[in-house]
Amino acid sequence: MPEFSNLMRKNIIFIIALLTVSITCAQGINQEREDDGSPSRGNRSLDGKKSLRQPKEKKEKPPVTDYKIITIKNDTTYVDTTLTMQKDYKFNYLRRDDFELLPIHNVGQTYNSLAKREEKDHILPLFGARARHFNFMEVNDINYYHVPTPLTELYFKTTFEQGQQLDAFFTVNTSPRLNLSMAYKGVRSLGKYQHALTSTGNFRATASYVTKNDRYKVKSHFVTQDLLNEENGGLSTEGIDQYLGRGNFVGEESEFADRGSVSVNFQDAENILLGKRFYLNHQYAIIKKTDSTATGLGIGHIMDLTDKRYKYDQTAIAPNGLLGESYVSANISDNVALEDFNNQAFLDFENIWLGKLRLLGGSSNYNYGYNSILNQVNSTGDQISITNRIKGDVYTVGAEYQNNYKGFQLFGDGMSIVSGDFDGYYFNAGAGYQLNDKYGIRAKIGASSVAPNYNFLLYQSDYINYNWQNDFDNIETQKIQVNIKASKIAEIEANYSKIDKYTYFTKNANDAITPMQFSESIDVLKVKLTQGLQYWKLGLDNTVMYQNVQGGEQVYNVPEFVTRNSLYYQDHWFKKNALFLQTGITFKYFSGYKADAYDPVLSEFYVQNTQEISAYPQFDIFFNAKVRQTRIYFKYENIGEAFSQNNEFSAPGYATRDAVLRFGIVWNFFL
């Protein structure tokens, strides 16, 4: 922890210095432009005579489309400073649309799922503590840039009670071929309930370079992250009565409107997810493509060195047997780590007729576990040992393909383990057809087989119930996905998945958390419709999702129906359209369902089938504005709860957010 704190402090100081210099330079440049355009100073001296100094030539500003954002897959977009409803949906802690998520009461805490999260394709187990991973930035979350002038973006938004959230970003091309970027995202929020503080930090630095002859290209990044949450175990039995205003607490709503007065299960625990990653992706063109009809041949290498660590600390044993008995009388301390070193070599071939083909071969060295072997006595009195490590090497082969054939965009990718202690593979293939800029269709099929996450296979804790070692089968998944885009009408995304050997956490007969594997098949259908309508200065934005689960209704719990609807007014105001205004109301609703419960020791959600999260509507009133490259956001969240006591939950024992007025900005500087 101390080394992470020191590193974060140095990173923040360095970023603030960079931003100060960039803003100062921007102000100087703007002042020069104003002076050059002033008749009294730019063309004449103080005595009224014409100045001998010629005015400086005014440089044209590069268009915003020249400020390029490049993904690791080389998909390219540009900086977008417009103000839309989609921008409003992404103005949150995660900085992406959270339509399928249900937030717990404080910023930076975890989210319950209105639709199960689909992880990126992988062939090795994932690190556990998935409830801490919503804001953990993986390789695909890191972008690279190409900018004609230095670019800065500042994001700020208020939190709950004490604290704030900030995301500061700076990038510059020191030459047309070399780009550097640096960013830090920090959040600290005390929260309204006892012992619910969140403190998170995501630092990332990137570099990309292309040689003058365009033969050698490299992308690289370094990321370090620390995501800490104080854990209170949710509301106690008494706290739930206080929150709902029932029993002996009927009529005392005003007292417990101060959420700090509501009783919680404990006030001495916290968990933290730490991560560091160094990533390098570079390639060399043996045969350089000179135009679109030429043949290209290249080789490359990808290295990914990732370290993750998850810690759970608690001063005293949880009261009332809430988490079971412990091997120690105090100072619970669980600590698990993963070191993953991945290397891939690839060969690229590109031809106008055959398309783009990449062949890959790689190795992964993994080391997951703990520092000691645990000896336990089982129910029959026999002593058993739980190992402390899962480590080894796997070797993989794979391929990726893209081609355009008679207007169809064909694509596919896959990878398989050919040697090692794990078995696994994934495969995807599909095609798309774009009729024009407004209409298109894309279809995809896929299959995968992968071992359950590491914390299903091995876990150790000072709490006796949280110790296990399992030999589960691979999770087998087949899926079909269809996307239909008609920009004037709607966009539809339909997914069908068949899951075998699904793994999940639940509570056993002794009320202890345990990992399980479902023996039957689960069929999941998910259909999401997105629609935007405009008339005059009014807009209506609709997102509707339908889900149907067959065969696993007791272990795969999601709401059947989720909707979000925004009605808004937008217009340009003042002289020269200096202000763009957008204001309206957003309605959110999901059908009642038996939502998963949260476990603070594992930082995982587990299946429960006793308590249903009630269907309840939520209304947000927003007022957004744009002045030049600055977007300003005001939102009164969950305003309906301002007129009556909130009695809803985001997970069993965890309250949803009360009504709150929040403010924030996103500010771009083009130097």
C-alpha positions in Angstrom: 0.0 0.0 0.0 2.7 2.7 0.9 4.5 2.3 -2.4 1.2 2.6 -4.3 0.3 5.8 -2.4 3.7 7.3 -2.9 3.6 6.5 -6.7 0.1 8.0 -7.0 1.2 11.1 -5.1 4.1 11.6 -7.5 1.8 10.9 -10.5 -0.7 13.5 -9.4 1.9 16.2 -8.8 3.4 15.5 -12.2 0.0 15.7 -14.0 -0.9 18.9 -12.2 2.4 20.5 -13.3 1.7 19.4 -16.9 -1.8 20.7 -16.9 -0.7 24.0 -15.3 1.9 24.5 -18.1 -0.6 23.6 -20.8 -3.3 25.9 -19.5 -0.8 28.8 -19.1 0.4 28.3 -22.7 -3.2 28.1 -23.9 -4.0 31.4 -22.2 -0.8 33.0 -23.6 -1.7 31.8 -27.1 -5.3 33.1 -26.8 -4.0 36.5 -25.5 -1.7 36.8 -28.5 -4.6 36.1 -30.8 -6.7 38.8 -29.1 -3.8 41.3 -29.3 -3.1 40.6 -32.9 -6.8 41.2 -33.8 -7.0 44.5 -31.9 -6.9 47.6 -34.2 -5.5 49.8 -31.3 -2.6 47.5 -30.6 -2.0 45.2 -33.5 -1.8 47.9 -36.2 -1.0 51.3 -34.5 1.4 52.5 -31.9 0.4 54.6 -28.8 0.8 57.9 -30.6 -1.6 56.9 -33.3 1.0 56.4 -36.0 1.0 53.2 -37.9 3.3 50.6 -36.3 6.3 49.4 -38.3 5.8 45.9 -36.9 3.8 43.8 -39.2 1.0 41.7 -37.6 1.7 38.1 -37.1 0.1 35.7 -39.5 -2.9 34.0 -37.8 -2.5 30.2 -38.0 -5.5 28.2 -38.8 -6.6 25.8 -36.1 -6.5 22.1 -37.1 -10.0 20.6 -37.5 -11.2 18.5 -34.6 -11.1 15.4 -36.9 -7.3 15.6 -36.8 -7.3 14.7 -33.1 -7.4 10.9 -33.5 -8.1 8.3 -30.9 -6.8 4.8 -31.8 -7.7 1.5 -30.1 -5.4 -1.4 -29.8 -7.2 -3.0 -32.8 -6.4 0.2 -34.8 -10.0 1.3 -35.0 -9.8 5.1 -35.3 -12.2 7.8 -34.1 -11.6 11.5 -33.2 -12.2 13.7 -30.3 -15.9 14.5 -30.0 -16.8 17.7 -28.2 -20.5 17.6 -29.0 -23.2 17.4 -26.4 -25.7 14.5 -26.9 -27.8 12.2 -24.8 -25.2 9.5 -25.2 -22.6 11.9 -23.6 -25.0 12.4 -20.7 -25.4 8.6 -20.3 -21.6 8.3 -20.2 -21.0 11.1 -17.7 -20.5 8.9 -14.7 -17.8 7.2 -12.6 -17.1 4.5 -15.2 -17.3 7.0 -18.1 -19.3 4.6 -20.2 -23.1 3.9 -20.5 -24.2 2.1 -17.3 -27.7 1.1 -18.6 -27.2 -2.6 -17.7 -25.9 -1.8 -14.2 -27.5 -1.0 -10.9 -25.2 1.1 -8.6 -24.8 0.5 -4.9 -25.4 3.7 -2.8 -21.9 5.3 -3.0 -19.8 6.4 -6.0 -16.9 4.0 -6.6 -18.7 1.0 -5.0 -19.7 -2.0 -7.0 -22.7 -2.4 -9.2 -25.3 -5.1 -9.3 -26.1 -6.5 -12.8 -29.3 -5.9 -14.7 -27.7 -8.0 -17.5 -24.7 -10.4 -16.8 -21.4 -8.9 -17.8 -19.8 -10.5 -20.9 -16.1 -10.7 -20.4 -13.6 -10.3 -23.2 -12.6 -13.6 -24.9 -9.9 -15.4 -22.9 -8.5 -18.9 -22.5 -7.1 -18.8 -19.0 -9.1 -18.3 -15.8 -9.7 -14.7 -14.7 -8.6 -13.2 -11.4 -11.4 -13.1 -8.8 -12.9 -10.1 -7.0 -15.0 -9.4 -10.1 -17.1 -6.9 -8.2 -14.0 -4.7 -7.9 -13.3 -4.9 -11.7 -16.0 -2.6 -13.1 -13.5 0.3 -13.0 -10.4 -1.8 -13.6 -8.8 -0.8 -16.9 -7.8 -3.8 -19.0 -5.7 -3.8 -22.2 -8.7 -3.0 -24.5 -9.7 0.0 -22.3 -6.4 1.8 -23.1 -6.4 4.1 -26.2 -3.6 5.7 -28.2 -3.6 9.1 -29.9 -2.3 11.2 -32.8 -2.8 14.9 -32.4 -1.6 18.0 -34.3 -1.3 20.1 -31.1 -1.2 19.2 -27.4 -4.6 18.0 -26.1 -5.9 18.1 -22.6 -9.2 16.9 -21.1 -10.4 17.5 -17.6 -13.4 15.6 -16.2 -14.9 16.6 -12.8 -18.0 15.4 -11.0 -19.3 15.8 -7.4 -19.7 12.7 -5.2 -21.6 11.9 -2.1 -20.7 13.9 1.0 -17.0 14.6 1.2 -14.9 14.0 -1.8 -14.8 14.4 -5.6 -13.9 12.5 -8.8 -11.4 13.8 -11.4 -10.1 12.3 -14.6 -7.2 14.4 -16.0 -5.7 13.5 -19.4 -2.9 15.1 -21.5 -1.4 14.0 -24.8 1.1 15.4 -27.3 2.8 14.5 -30.5 6.5 15.5 -30.0 6.8 14.8 -33.7 4.3 13.5 -36.3 5.6 10.0 -35.6 5.8 9.9 -31.8 2.8 10.4 -29.4 2.9 10.4 -25.6 -0.1 10.5 -23.3 -0.6 10.5 -19.5 -3.8 10.4 -17.4 -5.0 9.9 -13.9 -8.5 9.1 -12.7 -9.1 9.5 -9.0 -12.2 9.2 -6.9 -12.7 9.7 -3.2 -16.2 9.7 -1.7 -17.2 9.4 1.9 -20.8 8.2 1.2 -23.9 8.8 3.2 -23.8 5.5 5.2 -21.4 4.5 7.9 -18.0 3.1 6.8 -18.7 3.2 3.1 -15.8 5.4 1.9 -14.4 4.7 -1.6 -10.9 5.8 -2.7 -9.7 4.7 -6.2 -7.0 5.7 -8.6 -6.2 4.7 -12.2 -2.9 6.0 -13.6 -2.0 5.3 -17.2 0.7 6.4 -19.6 1.0 5.5 -23.3 3.4 5.8 -26.1 3.1 5.1 -29.8 5.7 5.5 -32.5 6.0 4.9 -36.3 9.3 5.1 -38.2 9.7 7.5 -41.1 9.4 4.7 -43.7 6.3 3.3 -41.9 7.8 -0.1 -41.6 8.1 -0.3 -37.8 5.2 0.5 -35.5 4.9 0.3 -31.7 2.2 0.9 -29.1 3.0 0.6 -25.4 1.4 1.5 -22.1 1.9 1.3 -18.4 -1.0 1.2 -16.0 -1.2 1.1 -12.2 -4.4 1.0 -10.3 -5.7 0.9 -6.7 -9.4 0.5 -6.0 -10.2 0.6 -2.3 -13.6 0.3 -0.5 -14.5 0.4 3.1 -17.0 -2.5 3.7 -19.8 -2.4 6.2 -21.5 -5.7 5.3 -24.7 -3.9 4.4 -27.5 -2.8 6.6 -28.0 -4.8 9.8 -31.4 -6.3 10.7 -32.1 -3.2 12.8 -30.7 -1.0 10.1 -33.1 -2.4 7.5 -36.1 -1.5 9.8 -34.7 2.0 10.3 -34.2 2.4 6.6 -37.7 1.2 5.8 -39.3 3.1 8.7 -41.1 0.1 10.1 -41.6 -1.7 13.5 -40.3 0.4 16.4 -39.0 3.0 13.9 -42.3 3.9 12.3 -42.7 7.7 12.5 -39.0 8.3 12.9 -38.2 8.8 9.3 -36.7 12.2 9.8 -34.0 10.8 12.2 -32.9 8.2 9.7 -33.1 10.5 6.8 -29.6 11.1 7.9 -28.2 7.9 6.5 -25.2 8.0 8.9 -27.7 7.1 11.7 -28.7 3.8 10.0 -27.2 0.8 11.6 -24.8 -1.4 9.5 -23.3 -4.8 10.2 -19.7 -3.8 10.9 -17.4 -0.8 10.7 -13.9 -2.2 10.6 -13.3 -3.9 7.2 -12.0 -2.8 3.8 -10.9 -4.5 0.6 -8.6 -3.3 -2.2 -7.8 -4.4 -5.7 -4.3 -3.4 -6.8 -2.9 -3.9 -10.3 0.1 -3.0 -12.5 0.5 -3.8 -16.2 3.2 -3.2 -18.8 2.1 -3.8 -22.3 4.1 -3.7 -25.6 2.7 -4.3 -29.1 5.1 -3.8 -32.0 5.5 -5.0 -35.6 7.7 -4.7 -38.6 6.6 -4.7 -42.3 8.8 -7.1 -44.3 6.9 -6.2 -47.4 5.4 -2.8 -47.1 2.0 -2.0 -48.7 2.4 0.9 -51.1 -1.3 1.2 -52.0 -4.6 -0.6 -51.4 -4.0 -3.2 -54.2 -0.5 -4.2 -53.0 0.4 -7.2 -50.9 1.8 -6.7 -47.4 3.8 -9.1 -45.1 4.8 -8.3 -41.5 5.9 -9.9 -38.2 5.2 -8.7 -34.7 5.3 -9.4 -31.0 2.9 -8.6 -28.1 4.0 -8.7 -24.5 1.6 -8.3 -21.5 3.0 -8.4 -18.0 0.2 -8.1 -15.5 0.3 -8.2 -11.7 -2.9 -8.2 -9.6 -3.4 -8.4 -5.9 -6.6 -8.5 -3.8 -6.7 -7.9 0.0 -9.4 -8.1 2.6 -8.7 -6.7 6.1 -10.9 -6.6 9.1 -10.0 -5.6 12.7 -12.4 -7.9 14.5 -14.4 -11.0 13.6 -17.8 -10.1 12.0 -20.5 -10.0 14.7 -23.4 -12.4 15.1 -21.6 -15.1 13.1 -22.3 -13.1 9.9 -19.2 -14.4 8.1 -18.7 -17.5 10.2 -15.9 -18.5 12.5 -12.3 -17.5 12.1 -8.9 -19.1 12.6 -7.7 -16.0 14.3 -9.3 -14.0 17.1 -8.7 -10.6 15.5 -7.0 -8.8 12.6 -8.4 -10.8 9.7 -6.1 -10.4 6.7 -6.6 -12.2 3.4 -4.2 -11.6 0.5 -4.1 -13.2 -2.9 -2.0 -12.4 -6.0 -1.7 -13.2 -9.6 1.3 -12.8 -11.9 0.6 -13.3 -15.5 3.3 -13.0 -18.2 2.0 -13.4 -21.7 4.0 -13.3 -25.0 2.6 -13.7 -28.5 4.4 -13.6 -31.9 2.4 -13.1 -35.0 2.7 -13.1 -38.8 0.5 -10.7 -40.8 -0.4 -11.2 -44.5 -2.6 -8.8 -46.4 -3.9 -9.0 -50.0 -6.7 -7.3 -51.9 -8.2 -10.7 -52.8 -7.5 -12.7 -49.7 -8.0 -9.9 -47.1 -6.0 -9.6 -43.8 -4.8 -12.7 -42.1 -2.9 -12.9 -38.8 -1.4 -16.1 -37.4 -0.4 -16.2 -33.7 1.6 -18.4 -31.4 2.2 -17.6 -27.8 2.9 -18.7 -24.3 1.6 -17.6 -20.9 3.2 -18.1 -17.5 0.7 -17.8 -14.6 1.2 -17.8 -10.9 -1.9 -17.4 -8.7 -2.2 -18.0 -5.0 -1.1 -17.6 -1.4 2.0 -17.8 0.7 1.1 -20.8 2.9 -0.6 -24.2 2.6 -3.7 -24.7 4.7 -4.5 -27.8 6.7 -8.1 -28.4 7.6 -10.1 -31.1 9.4 -13.2 -32.1 7.5 -16.6 -33.2 8.8 -15.5 -36.8 9.1 -12.4 -35.9 11.2 -9.9 -36.4 8.4 -7.1 -33.8 7.8 -7.0 -32.3 4.4 -4.6 -29.8 2.8 -5.5 -26.9 0.6 -2.7 -26.0 -1.7 -1.5 -22.5 -2.0 -0.6 -22.1 -5.7 -2.0 -22.6 -9.2 1.0 -22.0 -11.5 2.4 -23.2 -14.8 2.7 -22.5 -18.5 0.4 -22.8 -21.4 1.1 -22.6 -25.1 -1.4 -21.3 -27.6 -2.0 -20.9 -31.3 -4.6 -18.7 -33.0 -5.6 -16.7 -36.0 -7.5 -13.5 -37.0 -9.1 -12.7 -40.3 -10.8 -9.7 -42.1 -11.9 -9.2 -45.6 -14.4 -7.3 -47.8 -16.1 -9.4 -50.4 -18.8 -7.9 -52.6 -19.9 -5.4 -50.0 -19.8 -7.9 -47.1 -17.3 -7.4 -44.2 -16.1 -10.9 -43.2 -14.3 -11.4 -39.9 -13.2 -14.1 -37.6 -10.8 -14.9 -34.8 -9.9 -17.8 -32.5 -7.3 -19.2 -30.1 -6.7 -22.5 -28.5 -4.4 -24.0 -25.8 -2.3 -26.7 -27.3 -0.1 -27.5 -24.3 -0.3 -26.9 -20.5 -2.3 -27.8 -17.4 -5.4 -25.9 -18.6 -7.6 -26.7 -21.7 -9.5 -23.9 -23.4 -10.4 -22.2 -26.7 -12.5 -19.5 -28.2 -13.8 -19.0 -31.7 -15.8 -16.2 -33.4 -16.9 -15.7 -37.0 -19.3 -13.3 -38.7 -20.2 -11.0 -41.5 -21.6 -7.5 -41.8 -23.2 -5.6 -44.7 -23.6 -1.8 -44.8 -26.3 -0.7 -47.2 -25.3 3.0 -46.7 -24.4 5.3 -43.9 -27.8 4.8 -42.2 -28.6 1.1 -42.7 -26.5 -2.0 -41.9 -26.6 -5.5 -40.4 -24.0 -7.6 -38.7 -24.2 -11.2 -37.5 -21.7 -13.2 -35.5 -21.5 -16.7 -34.0 -19.0 -17.8 -31.3 -18.1 -20.7 -29.0 -15.7 -20.9 -26.1 -14.5 -23.3 -23.4 -12.6 -21.8 -20.4 -11.9 -22.8 -16.8 -13.8 -20.9 -14.1 -12.1 -17.9 -12.5 -9.2 -18.6 -10.1 -11.2 -17.9 -7.0 -13.6 -20.7 -7.9 -10.7 -23.1 -8.1 -8.7 -22.0 -5.0 -9.4 -19.7 -2.1 -7.9 -19.2 1.3 -9.1 -16.9 4.1 -8.8 -16.4 7.9 -12.6 -17.1 7.9 -13.0 -20.9 8.0 -15.9 -21.0 5.6 -13.9 -19.2 2.9 -11.4 -22.0 2.1 -11.7 -24.4 -0.8 -10.0 -26.2 -3.6 -12.0 -27.4 -6.6 -11.5 -29.2 -9.9 -14.4 -27.8 -11.9 -15.0 -28.5 -15.5 -14.6 -25.8 -18.2 -17.6 -23.5 -18.8 -18.9 -24.1 -22.3 -20.6 -21.3 -24.2 -22.2 -21.0 -27.6 -23.6 -17.7 -28.8 -25.3 -16.0 -31.7 -25.5 -12.2 -32.1 -27.3 -10.0 -34.6 -27.1 -6.2 -34.8 -29.4 -4.3 -37.1 -28.8 -0.5 -37.5 -31.3 1.8 -39.0 -30.4 5.3 -37.8 -33.7 6.9 -38.7 -35.7 4.2 -37.0 -33.8 2.1 -34.3 -30.8 0.0 -33.6 -31.5 -3.6 -32.4 -29.0 -6.0 -30.8 -30.1 -9.6 -30.2 -28.0 -12.2 -28.4 -28.7 -15.9 -27.8 -26.3 -17.9 -25.5 -26.3 -21.5 -24.4 -24.2 -22.0 -21.3 -23.1 -25.4 -19.9 -21.2 -26.0 -16.6 -22.1 -22.4 -15.4 -20.3 -21.6 -12.2 -21.6 -19.3 -9.4 -21.4 -18.5 -5.7 -24.2 -19.3 -3.4 -24.9 -20.0 0.3 -25.1 -23.7 1.4 -27.3 -25.2 4.1 -24.9 -23.9 6.8 -25.3 -20.4 5.5 -21.7 -20.4 4.2 -20.6 -19.0 0.8 -19.6 -21.8 -1.5 -18.7 -22.1 -5.2 -21.0 -24.3 -7.3 -21.2 -25.6 -10.9 -24.6 -26.0 -12.6 -25.1 -29.4 -14.2 -27.7 -28.4 -16.7 -27.7 -26.1 -19.7 -28.8 -22.5 -19.5 -30.4 -20.7 -22.4 -30.3 -16.9 -22.4 -32.0 -14.6 -24.8 -31.3 -10.8 -24.7 -32.7 -8.2 -27.0 -31.9 -4.5 -26.7 -33.5 -1.7 -28.8 -32.1 1.8 -29.0 -34.0 4.6 -30.6 -33.6 8.3 -30.9 -36.3 10.6 -32.3 -36.0 14.3 -33.1 -38.8 16.8 -33.8 -38.2 20.5 -33.9 -36.2 21.2 -30.7 -37.5 18.2 -28.8 -35.9 14.8 -28.6 -36.9 11.4 -27.3 -34.3 8.8 -26.6 -35.4 5.2 -25.8 -33.4 2.1 -24.7 -35.4 -1.0 -23.9 -34.0 -4.5 -23.0 -35.8 -7.8 -22.8 -34.3 -10.9 -21.3 -35.5 -14.5 -21.0 -33.7 -17.3 -19.2 -34.6 -21.0 -19.6 -33.2 -23.9 -17.7 -31.3 -21.9 -15.0 -33.8 -19.6 -13.5 -32.6 -20.4 -10.0 -28.9 -19.6 -10.6 -29.0 -17.0 -13.4 -31.1 -14.1 -12.1 -31.7 -11.1 -14.2 -34.8 -8.8 -14.7 -37.0 -9.6 -17.6 -37.5 -6.0 -18.7 -35.4 -2.9 -18.4 -36.1 0.5 -19.9 -34.6 4.0 -20.0 -36.4 6.9 -21.7 -35.3 10.5 -22.0 -37.5 13.4 -23.1 -35.5 16.6 -23.6 -35.4 20.1 -25.2 -32.2 21.4 -26.9 -31.4 24.7 -28.7 -28.7 27.2 -29.3 -28.9 30.4 -27.2 -27.4 33.8 -27.2 -25.4 35.7 -29.9 -23.6 33.5 -32.4 -25.1 30.4 -30.8 -22.5 30.8 -28.0 -24.4 28.4 -25.7 -25.9 25.0 -26.6 -28.6 24.0 -24.0 -30.0 20.5 -23.4 -32.5 19.9 -20.6 -35.1 17.3 -19.8 -36.0 14.2 -17.7 -34.8 10.6 -17.8 -37.0 7.7 -16.6 -35.5 4.4 -15.6 -37.3 1.2 -14.7 -36.7 -2.6 -14.4 -39.0 -5.4 -13.5 -38.6 -7.0 -10.1 -36.2 -9.9 -9.7 -34.2 -11.8 -7.1 -31.0 -9.9 -7.5 -27.7 -11.4 -6.5 -26.4 -10.5 -3.1 -22.9 -9.0 -2.4 -20.2 -10.7 -0.3 -17.5 -8.3 1.0 -14.8 -10.9 1.7 -14.7 -12.2 -1.9 -15.9 -9.0 -3.4 -18.2 -11.1 -5.5 -22.0 -11.4 -6.0 -23.7 -14.6 -5.1 -27.0 -16.2 -6.0 -29.9 -15.9 -3.6 -33.5 -16.8 -4.2 -35.3 -15.4 -1.1 -35.4 -11.6 -1.5 -36.8 -9.9 -4.5 -35.6 -6.4 -5.5 -38.8 -4.6 -6.1 -39.6 -2.9 -9.4 -39.4 0.8 -8.9 -39.2 3.8 -11.2 -36.4 6.4 -11.0 -36.6 9.9 -12.4 -33.5 12.1 -13.1 -33.9 15.8 -14.1 -30.9 17.1 -16.0 -29.7 20.5 -17.3 -26.7 20.3 -19.6 -24.9 23.0 -21.6 -22.0 23.4 -24.0 -19.8 26.5 -24.3 -17.1 26.0 -26.9 -15.2 22.9 -25.9 -16.7 22.8 -22.4 -19.7 20.6 -21.4 -21.5 21.4 -18.2 -23.8 18.9 -16.4 -26.3 19.4 -13.7 -28.5 16.4 -12.6 -31.0 15.9 -9.8 -30.8 12.1 -9.5 -33.7 10.0 -8.3 -35.7 13.1 -7.7 -38.9 11.1 -6.7 -37.2 10.1 -3.5 -36.9 13.7 -2.5 -40.6 13.8 -1.7 -40.8 10.4 0.2 -38.4 8.2 2.2 -36.4 6.0 -0.1 -37.0 2.3 0.7 -35.5 0.6 -2.3 -32.5 -1.7 -2.6 -29.8 -2.3 -5.2 -28.8 -5.7 -3.6 -30.2 -7.5 -0.5 -29.1 -5.4 2.5 -27.6 -2.6 0.3 -29.7 0.5 -0.2 -30.0 2.3 -3.5 -29.1 5.9 -3.9 -31.1 8.7 -2.4 -32.1 11.8 -4.2 -29.1 14.1 -4.8 -28.2 17.1 -6.9 -24.8 16.6 -8.7 -22.7 18.8 -10.9 -19.8 18.2 -13.3 -17.8 19.3 -16.3 -15.8 17.9 -19.2 -13.3 20.5 -20.6 -11.1 20.1 -23.6 -8.0 22.3 -24.3 -6.7 22.4 -27.9 -3.3 24.2 -27.6 
